[in-house]
Amino acid sequence: MEQGATIKHNIKNAPKTGSWRYIKPEVNKDKCIGCETCVAFCPDACIEMRKHENDKKNKAEIDYDFCKGCGVCAQVCPVKAIIMKKN
């Protein structure tokens, strides 16, 4: 019987792909409801949910080193807490 493998990834060795981006998503922390929809739809897996000061829920945080600016997160956000802005 075949066993699955675990691939250990070192983020320090990953190429940064966001340098050619001309628009980027910005998260309005006041509007973000912490639903994590953007995390599931991000094709580059560059969105994490993190605690911010005085917030009870985690809010979306974008890693701009890897974000290509595709805008999927802004499209799927149910409360439009993510907007695309020029760099």
C-alpha positions in Angstrom: 0.0 0.0 0.0 1.3 3.4 -0.9 1.8 6.0 1.8 1.4 9.8 1.3 4.4 12.0 1.5 4.8 15.3 3.4 6.6 18.0 1.6 8.4 20.4 3.9 8.5 23.9 2.3 11.0 26.5 3.4 9.4 29.9 2.7 12.8 31.6 2.8 13.8 29.7 -0.4 10.6 30.5 -2.3 10.9 33.1 -5.1 9.1 36.3 -4.5 6.6 36.7 -7.3 4.9 40.0 -6.4 7.5 42.4 -7.8 5.9 42.9 -11.2 2.4 43.6 -9.7 0.8 46.9 -10.8 -2.3 46.7 -8.6 -2.6 45.3 -5.1 -5.4 44.3 -2.8 -5.9 46.4 0.4 -8.0 45.1 3.3 -10.2 47.4 5.2 -9.8 45.9 8.7 -13.0 47.7 9.9 -15.1 46.0 7.2 -13.5 42.6 7.3 -15.7 40.1 9.1 -13.1 37.3 9.3 -15.0 34.8 7.1 -11.8 33.5 5.4 -13.5 33.4 2.0 -10.5 35.2 0.4 -8.1 32.7 1.9 -9.8 29.8 0.2 -9.9 31.5 -3.2 -6.4 33.0 -3.3 -4.6 31.2 -6.1 -1.2 32.1 -4.6 -2.0 31.2 -1.0 -0.7 34.6 0.2 -3.6 35.5 2.5 -3.5 34.7 6.2 -6.0 35.4 9.0 -4.3 37.2 11.9 -5.4 38.9 15.1 -5.1 42.7 15.1 -5.3 45.0 18.1 -8.7 45.3 19.7 -10.3 42.8 17.3 -12.0 39.7 18.6 -11.9 38.0 15.1 -8.9 37.3 12.9 -8.7 39.6 9.9 -7.2 39.1 6.4 -3.5 39.9 6.0 -1.9 39.8 2.6 1.7 38.8 1.9 2.7 41.3 -0.9 5.9 39.4 -1.6 3.8 36.7 -3.2 0.6 38.4 -4.2 0.4 38.9 -8.0 -2.6 41.3 -7.8 -5.1 39.1 -9.6 -8.0 40.5 -7.7 -9.8 37.3 -6.9 -9.9 38.1 -3.2 -11.6 41.4 -3.9 -14.2 39.7 -6.1 -15.1 37.0 -3.6 -15.2 39.1 -0.5 -18.9 39.1 0.6 -18.6 42.5 2.4 -16.3 44.2 -0.1 -13.6 44.7 2.5 -10.9 44.2 -0.1 -10.4 46.7 -2.8 -7.8 46.8 -5.6 -5.5 49.9 -5.7 -2.6 50.8 -8.0 0.9 50.4 -6.5 
